[in-house]
């Protein structure tokens, strides 16, 4: 079945490398993006084009090309299976890892799609913020961590990050607990040049910290 072992093993190495770099863990985005950021390698252009995404595409294409040319049977079937693993494998592996071996904040999942923050002025100087943040602790041990908020783009105007004025906020999850953490804060905006007077946000971005450990989600 394998006609060229060297080409076949190269395909496997490239494919496994792709799976590792495309793990959506421990931060938001791919592991490859986290590594590139730590090495000060740009991951996106000013227009938002993803260099990492392009790199992943070429690695996948190269691995599938080598796989196809290194076997003489079931080529289409092998390529389809590889594509499915590339699509669903990384997220499934992270989920399995969190449910089995992960500890502390690495065992905690955050459902950002179900998160929200709402803001209302309760008087001329005070803004009331209320956020609902869904967590799931897959560890059997209690987990404590702090929460900060961040925006997708850095600018002078605060929206969700205005909650940081009274932060960070402490969260405690019991073992195997699923919890929608409610965070409320009355924020003094009297000394701010600009501030929101109300509104809501979905898909809230947060930073989890526990000692020297940090996850940006």
Secondary structure, 3 states (H helix, E strand, C coil): CECCHHHHHHHHHHHHHHHHHCCCCCCCCCHHHHHHHHCCCCCECCCCCEHHHHHHHHHHHHHHHHHHHHECCCHHHHHHHHHHHHHHHHHHHHHHHHHHCCCHHHHEEECHHHCEEEEEECCCCEEEEEEEEEEEECCCCCEEEEEEECCCCCCCCCCHHHHHHHCCEEEEECCCCEEEEEEEEEEECCCCCCCCCEEEEECCCEEEEECCEEEEC
